[in-house]
Amino acid sequence: MSTQITSSYGGRRHSRGKAHAVPSGAASRVATLASASADAGLLPPVRLPADDAVHDKLTEWWYYSGHLQTDSGEKYSFHLASFLRRGTLTHTVLLDHRTEKRYTEQARTAGNPSDGRRDGFNLTFGKWQLQGNGEKHLARMAGKDFSLDLQLDDRNAPVLHQAPGTPVAGLLDFAAAGKSYYTSRPRMTAHGTLTVEGQRKAVRGEVWFDHQWGDFEAANLRWNWFALQLTDGADIMIFELFDRQGKPVQRMGTYARNGTVTALGDADIALGSTASWMSPESGVRYPLDWTVAIPSQGLQLQVDPVIRASEFDSRTTTLNVYWEGAVKVSGSHNGGGFMELSGYEPVKEPAKEPASAKRKK
């Protein structure tokens, strides 16, 4: 159960998760959030569509994660992103679910590619274009072996992510890493064309759109991020953040269904990983095969990757490697979505004993 709260955004009803006794391991995080609330409350509220536009901030990104299919039943998933940080960085990854073949493209350009509009965004750079004005978006890109041309529409109001007890909807506090505004359109409908290795296909599907901006340093954080779309219509975002030494910074989430948005805190969410996959290229070991429990919503989910080898090497653009890919959801509810695991370091192998030392034994 949840209790209704005071405000609404574009027609959505918002509620906060039921209060829980705070476990001792989370006490320091609660105290940190409480002390940061006063400062966060001085920052302006989110105003859309004006805040869809480019901001004069340290870090900003627009991010599409989608599932597409053809009329004949072929399934694909993709993520397409543009980052602004002292220049424009773009990433695209496409997965063919039948062949499990991944196609990737990335580029880095100088300057701000926006046309300067104030009621949305229009980012054009080479063969990439991302454009959004309220509920109407388009996303285009072309790489070596594949291209996308999608029109997107959202019949629902956007979601403003907010940790329980914080004063500004859409604003998250990352402690020493800074503060970030974060809004989503979790279930945009998409249609258009996908071209793979010269074959042009009509596609349709659902796309999760994220926009984050603020004076925050993402490189100082490690995170596990889940964007889940359940078949009963619920959309779930979970953010679990740590500093680079592994100390917890924040865990929160958002549960949205039938126009009602519920803010989830640390005590509302249970996460666990039961397996891992090590990248042979980077040496990074990523936690996979997750269990996600949200007892207040009756959810006990199993979240598994569509393919385990979903690391993206963006060291030529954003200077990092991370795991991101489509996931399938089972358990108490079914569905799909995306998962991102970022900030993990390569596994350090034990130092080998010198041969001379072995001979002396």
C-alpha positions as CSV (number, residue, x, y, z in Angstrom):
1,M,0.0,0.0,0.0
2,S,1.1,3.6,-0.4
3,T,-0.2,7.0,0.7
4,Q,-1.1,9.8,-1.7
5,I,1.1,12.9,-1.6
6,T,0.4,16.5,-2.6
7,S,1.5,17.2,-6.1
8,S,0.9,16.0,-9.7
9,Y,2.9,16.5,-12.8
10,G,1.1,16.6,-16.1
11,G,-1.8,14.5,-14.9
12,R,0.1,11.8,-13.2
13,R,-0.8,11.1,-9.5
14,H,2.3,10.7,-7.3
15,S,2.6,8.7,-4.1
16,R,5.4,7.9,-1.8
17,G,6.4,4.5,-0.6
18,K,5.1,3.3,2.7
19,A,7.4,4.2,5.6
20,H,9.6,1.4,6.9
21,A,12.0,1.0,9.8
22,V,15.4,2.0,8.5
23,P,18.0,-0.9,8.7
24,S,21.2,0.1,10.3
25,G,23.2,-0.3,7.1
26,A,21.0,2.4,5.5
27,A,21.1,4.9,8.4
28,S,24.0,6.9,7.1
29,R,22.4,7.2,3.6
30,V,19.2,8.4,5.2
31,A,21.1,11.0,7.2
32,T,23.0,12.1,4.2
33,L,19.8,12.6,2.2
34,A,18.2,14.5,5.0
35,S,21.1,16.9,5.4
36,A,21.1,17.5,1.6
37,S,17.4,18.2,1.4
38,A,17.8,21.8,2.5
39,D,20.2,22.6,-0.3
40,A,18.3,20.7,-2.9
41,G,15.1,22.5,-1.9
42,L,16.7,25.8,-3.1
43,L,17.1,24.5,-6.7
44,P,14.4,25.2,-9.2
45,P,11.7,22.6,-10.0
46,V,11.5,20.8,-13.3
47,R,9.5,22.6,-16.0
48,L,8.7,20.7,-19.1
49,P,9.0,21.0,-22.1
50,A,11.5,23.8,-21.3
51,D,13.8,21.4,-19.4
52,D,13.9,19.0,-22.3
53,A,16.2,21.6,-23.9
54,V,20.0,21.8,-23.5
55,H,21.3,23.2,-20.1
56,D,24.5,24.9,-19.2
57,K,25.6,22.2,-16.9
58,L,28.6,20.0,-16.5
59,T,26.9,16.8,-17.6
60,E,23.8,16.1,-19.7
61,W,22.5,13.2,-21.7
62,W,19.4,12.1,-23.7
63,Y,19.0,8.3,-23.9
64,Y,16.7,6.0,-25.8
65,S,16.5,2.2,-24.9
66,G,14.1,0.3,-27.0
67,H,12.6,-3.0,-28.1
68,L,11.6,-3.3,-31.8
69,Q,10.0,-6.0,-33.9
70,T,9.1,-6.5,-37.5
71,D,5.7,-7.7,-38.8
72,S,7.3,-11.1,-39.4
73,G,8.3,-11.3,-35.7
74,E,12.0,-10.5,-35.9
75,K,13.1,-8.9,-32.6
76,Y,15.7,-6.3,-32.0
77,S,16.8,-4.1,-29.1
78,F,18.9,-0.9,-29.1
79,H,20.1,2.0,-27.1
80,L,20.9,5.3,-28.7
81,A,22.4,8.2,-26.6
82,S,23.9,11.6,-26.9
83,F,26.1,13.0,-24.1
84,L,27.1,16.7,-23.7
85,R,30.3,17.1,-21.8
86,R,32.9,19.5,-23.3
87,G,31.8,18.3,-26.7
88,T,29.2,15.9,-28.1
89,L,29.5,12.1,-27.6
90,T,27.2,9.6,-29.3
91,H,26.6,5.9,-28.8
92,T,24.4,3.4,-30.6
93,V,24.2,-0.3,-29.9
94,L,21.8,-2.7,-31.8
95,L,21.1,-6.3,-30.9
96,D,19.5,-8.9,-33.2
97,H,17.8,-11.2,-30.8
98,R,17.7,-14.2,-33.3
99,T,21.4,-14.2,-34.2
100,E,22.6,-12.5,-31.0
101,K,24.8,-10.3,-33.2
102,R,25.6,-6.8,-31.8
103,Y,26.2,-3.7,-34.0
104,T,27.9,-0.7,-32.4
105,E,28.7,2.8,-33.5
106,Q,30.1,5.8,-31.6
107,A,31.4,9.2,-32.4
108,R,32.8,12.3,-30.7
109,T,32.4,15.8,-32.1
110,A,33.3,19.2,-30.8
111,G,30.8,21.8,-29.6
112,N,27.1,21.9,-28.9
113,P,25.0,20.5,-31.7
114,S,21.7,22.0,-30.5
115,D,19.8,24.4,-32.7
116,G,19.1,26.5,-29.6
117,R,15.4,25.8,-29.2
118,R,13.9,26.4,-25.7
119,D,10.9,24.1,-25.8
120,G,12.7,20.9,-26.5
121,F,15.8,19.6,-28.1
122,N,17.1,19.1,-31.6
123,L,20.6,17.6,-31.7
124,T,22.1,17.2,-35.2
125,F,25.6,15.9,-35.8
126,G,26.6,14.1,-38.9
127,K,24.2,11.2,-39.5
128,W,22.7,11.4,-36.0
129,Q,19.6,13.4,-35.1
130,L,17.7,13.4,-31.8
131,Q,14.7,15.6,-31.6
132,G,12.1,16.0,-28.9
133,N,9.2,18.4,-28.3
134,G,7.1,17.2,-25.4
135,E,5.5,13.9,-26.3
136,K,6.8,13.8,-30.0
137,H,10.3,12.6,-30.7
138,L,12.4,11.3,-33.5
139,A,15.7,9.4,-33.4
140,R,17.9,8.9,-36.5
141,M,21.4,7.5,-36.9
142,A,23.4,5.7,-39.5
143,G,26.5,3.5,-38.9
144,K,28.7,1.2,-41.0
145,D,26.3,-1.8,-41.0
146,F,23.0,-0.5,-39.6
147,S,20.8,2.5,-39.3
148,L,17.7,3.6,-37.4
149,D,14.9,6.1,-38.3
150,L,12.2,6.2,-35.7
151,Q,9.3,8.4,-34.8
152,L,8.2,8.2,-31.2
153,D,5.1,9.3,-29.3
154,D,4.0,9.3,-25.7
155,R,0.4,9.3,-24.5
156,N,1.5,9.5,-20.9
157,A,2.9,12.3,-18.8
158,P,6.6,12.2,-18.1
159,V,8.0,10.7,-14.9
160,L,10.0,12.8,-12.5
161,H,12.2,10.6,-10.4
162,Q,12.4,11.5,-6.7
163,A,13.8,9.7,-3.7
164,P,11.3,9.7,-0.8
165,G,11.8,12.6,1.6
166,T,13.5,14.8,-0.9
167,P,11.9,18.2,-1.7
168,V,12.2,18.5,-5.5
169,A,10.5,16.1,-7.9
170,G,13.0,15.1,-10.6
171,L,16.1,16.0,-8.6
172,L,18.5,13.4,-7.2
173,D,21.4,14.0,-4.8
174,F,24.6,12.0,-5.5
175,A,26.4,13.2,-2.4
176,A,30.0,14.3,-3.3
177,A,29.4,13.5,-7.0
178,G,26.8,16.4,-7.2
179,K,23.1,16.6,-8.1
180,S,21.2,15.5,-11.1
181,Y,17.8,16.2,-12.5
182,Y,16.3,13.0,-14.0
183,T,13.1,12.6,-16.0
184,S,11.8,9.7,-18.1
185,R,9.2,8.7,-20.6
186,P,9.2,5.0,-19.8
187,R,6.9,3.7,-22.6
188,M,7.0,5.7,-25.8
189,T,5.5,4.0,-28.8
190,A,7.9,3.8,-31.8
191,H,7.6,3.1,-35.5
192,G,9.9,3.5,-38.4
193,T,12.6,1.7,-40.2
194,L,15.7,-0.3,-39.3
195,T,18.3,-1.2,-41.9
196,V,20.7,-4.0,-41.1
197,E,23.5,-5.0,-43.5
198,G,21.6,-3.5,-46.4
199,Q,18.2,-4.9,-45.6
200,R,15.5,-2.3,-44.8
201,K,12.8,-3.4,-42.4
202,A,9.7,-1.7,-41.0
203,V,9.7,-1.9,-37.2
204,R,7.5,-0.9,-34.3
205,G,7.9,-1.2,-30.5
206,E,8.3,0.5,-27.2
207,V,11.1,2.8,-26.1
208,W,12.3,4.1,-22.7
209,F,13.5,7.7,-22.9
210,D,15.8,9.2,-20.2
211,H,17.0,12.8,-19.8
212,Q,19.6,13.7,-17.1
213,W,21.3,17.0,-16.5
214,G,23.2,18.7,-13.7
215,D,26.5,19.6,-12.2
216,F,27.4,16.0,-11.3
217,E,30.5,13.9,-12.0
218,A,29.4,10.5,-13.3
219,A,33.0,9.3,-13.4
220,N,33.0,9.4,-9.6
221,L,30.2,6.8,-9.3
222,R,29.5,3.2,-9.9
223,W,25.9,2.2,-10.5
224,N,23.4,-0.6,-11.3
225,W,20.4,0.8,-13.2
226,F,17.3,-1.1,-14.2
227,A,14.5,0.1,-16.5
228,L,11.7,-2.5,-16.5
229,Q,8.5,-2.6,-18.4
230,L,6.1,-5.2,-17.1
231,T,3.3,-6.8,-19.1
232,D,0.7,-5.5,-16.6
233,G,1.6,-1.9,-17.6
234,A,3.9,-1.1,-14.7
235,D,7.2,0.7,-15.4
236,I,10.0,0.5,-12.8
237,M,13.2,2.4,-12.6
238,I,15.8,1.5,-10.0
239,F,19.1,3.3,-9.4
240,E,21.7,1.8,-7.1
241,L,24.8,4.0,-6.7
242,F,28.2,3.6,-5.0
243,D,31.3,5.7,-4.9
244,R,34.3,4.2,-6.8
245,Q,35.5,2.6,-3.5
246,G,32.2,0.7,-3.3
247,K,30.6,2.7,-0.5
248,P,26.8,3.1,-1.0
249,V,25.7,6.5,-2.1
250,Q,22.0,6.1,-2.9
251,R,19.4,3.4,-3.7
252,M,16.0,4.6,-4.9
253,G,13.4,3.8,-7.6
254,T,10.2,4.7,-9.2
255,Y,7.1,2.6,-9.7
256,A,4.6,3.9,-12.3
257,R,1.3,2.3,-13.3
258,N,-2.1,3.6,-14.5
259,G,-1.0,7.2,-14.1
260,T,0.2,6.8,-10.5
261,V,3.9,7.3,-9.6
262,T,5.3,5.9,-6.4
263,A,8.7,6.9,-5.1
264,L,10.7,4.0,-3.7
265,G,13.4,4.3,-1.1
266,D,16.2,2.0,0.0
267,A,14.0,0.1,2.4
268,D,11.4,-0.6,-0.3
269,I,13.8,-2.4,-2.6
270,A,15.8,-5.6,-2.3
271,L,18.4,-6.4,-5.0
272,G,20.7,-9.4,-5.5
273,S,22.9,-10.9,-8.1
274,T,23.4,-14.7,-8.4
275,A,26.0,-14.9,-11.2
276,S,28.5,-12.9,-13.1
277,W,30.1,-12.6,-16.5
278,M,33.7,-11.5,-17.2
279,S,34.5,-9.5,-20.3
280,P,37.5,-11.1,-22.1
281,E,38.3,-7.7,-23.6
282,S,38.3,-5.5,-20.5
283,G,38.7,-8.0,-17.7
284,V,35.7,-6.4,-15.9
285,R,33.4,-8.8,-14.1
286,Y,29.8,-7.7,-14.1
287,P,27.1,-9.0,-11.8
288,L,24.2,-10.7,-13.7
289,D,21.1,-12.7,-13.1
290,W,19.5,-10.3,-10.7
291,T,16.6,-10.7,-8.3
292,V,14.5,-7.6,-7.7
293,A,11.9,-7.5,-4.9
294,I,9.5,-4.6,-4.2
295,P,7.2,-6.1,-1.5
296,S,4.9,-3.1,-1.3
297,Q,3.9,-3.8,-4.9
298,G,3.9,-7.5,-4.7
299,L,6.9,-7.9,-7.0
300,Q,9.5,-10.7,-6.8
301,L,11.3,-10.5,-10.1
302,Q,14.0,-12.4,-11.9
303,V,16.0,-10.1,-14.3
304,D,18.2,-11.9,-16.8
305,P,20.2,-10.6,-19.8
306,V,19.1,-11.4,-23.3
307,I,22.8,-12.0,-24.0
308,R,25.5,-12.0,-21.4
309,A,28.2,-10.5,-23.6
310,S,26.7,-7.0,-23.6
311,E,29.7,-4.8,-22.7
312,F,30.1,-1.6,-24.6
313,D,33.6,-0.2,-25.0
314,S,33.3,3.6,-25.2
315,R,36.9,4.5,-24.3
316,T,37.2,6.5,-27.6
317,T,34.3,8.7,-26.5
318,T,33.2,8.7,-22.9
319,L,36.4,7.0,-21.8
320,N,34.9,4.0,-20.0
321,V,33.4,0.6,-20.5
322,Y,30.1,-0.5,-19.2
323,W,27.6,-3.3,-19.5
324,E,24.2,-2.4,-21.0
325,G,21.7,-4.5,-22.7
326,A,18.2,-5.8,-23.0
327,V,16.8,-8.0,-20.2
328,K,13.9,-10.4,-19.8
329,V,11.8,-10.3,-16.6
330,S,10.1,-13.3,-15.0
331,G,8.9,-14.4,-11.6
332,S,5.8,-12.9,-10.1
333,H,5.4,-10.7,-13.2
334,N,6.7,-10.9,-16.8
335,G,8.2,-8.2,-18.9
336,G,11.3,-6.8,-20.4
337,G,13.6,-3.8,-20.2
338,F,17.2,-2.7,-20.0
339,M,20.0,-2.8,-17.4
340,E,23.2,-0.8,-17.2
341,L,26.2,-1.6,-15.0
342,S,28.8,1.1,-15.0
343,G,31.9,2.0,-13.0
344,Y,33.2,-1.5,-12.4
345,E,37.0,-2.1,-12.5
346,P,38.9,-4.9,-14.1
347,V,39.5,-7.9,-11.9
348,K,43.0,-7.9,-10.5
349,E,44.7,-11.3,-10.8
350,P,47.0,-12.4,-7.9
351,A,50.6,-11.5,-8.5
352,K,52.6,-14.5,-9.8
353,E,55.4,-15.8,-7.7
354,P,58.8,-15.3,-9.5
355,A,60.3,-18.5,-10.8
356,S,63.5,-17.8,-8.8
357,A,61.5,-17.8,-5.6
358,K,59.9,-21.1,-6.4
359,R,63.4,-22.7,-7.0
360,K,64.5,-21.6,-3.5
361,K,61.7,-23.5,-1.8
